[in-house]
């Protein structure tokens, strides 16, 4: 029997409340330059410590497979219980959904970053100094005015937060995925997006469209500083994916700030709650909506942002800020609470990595690993061990007593 089919057969509808709190890029590695501790280990976290002392299970999760560094899309889909190798979703689709774009069949979407190019077209800053959102909106409005169509294909441009935006190509005979028009590091030119299936005429047409878009759009912003270029990745069309509520018999909701994570939640059928801009406001929203949903996905971005900047102190502070807000959530403690990351973003690497992220699980039947703190070191000794992130939802369901016994 298929394992997902077995889980579905065993699933029992209950009245329990489950909360998945994702500190983006939480995991890190201890290095000599950081005093041989991680930001999570260095952070002062009295509220997390209190929770651990009440009794939790800890462990570490492999987001995709050993040695594979995940993007945010695969990392979150795994947390939602979808095998990221089976359900591959382009980042452009996720970002577009998160920004409220109603996608149509055949739309190809790209997630884009404004960047800085030198006189030779070499990328010198992949995020253009993290320009403010207002500047991004102005640049997107300029591009949208100047580049409305490429041949017979409509071009839709929508600003996101800071340096991020999306481009949607709406026309006939298009399909993804394509390779990224992003070198993924400084010091290289923008690569050409190519079909991932060399035999696909639809992908070839989409790749030519991307190239033509660059030819039309780059001159429009060539004299803008520091954002005189852009990178595109996650170029794909929207796939079919089973709905979260059908899969788990849980009514889900997303409380996130950044569009991409709202898009990921929307992709699997979660309701998006808008308005909250800080972790304090997110936890207040959780309390307000506690009776209306069964499953709460709450996303916190700033740990990842600091990790990508290589800023140890900022990542440590982001964890401490999260910890300071945690008592608000605990005023209406869920029956099952998980605190983890979607992947690791080590400060020393300034990027996502393959290192398993730490995970904490609290419920009345989680037991206690008798550890003093939530940390990578503690998680290494926890009873959950190291497991694939796609099984986290099943652990949460089990702790919510949502599974009938298997067999006689």
Secondary structure by P-SEA (a helix, b strand, c coil): ccaaaaaaaacccccbbbbbbbccccbbbbcccccccccccccccaaaaaaaaacccccccccccccccccaaaaaaaaaccccccbbbbaaaaaaaaacccccccbbbbbbbbbbbcccccccccccccccaaaaaaaaaaaaacccccccbbbbbbbcccccbbbbbbcccccccccccccccccccbbbbbbcccccaaaaaaaaaaaaaaaacccccccccccccccccccccbbbbbbcccccccbbbbbcccaaaaaaaaaabbbbbcccccaaaaaaaaaaacccccbbbbbbcaaaaaaaaccaaaaaaaaaaaaaaccccccccccbbbbbbccccccccccccccbbbbbbbcccccccccccccaaaaaacccccccccaaaaaaaaaacccccccc
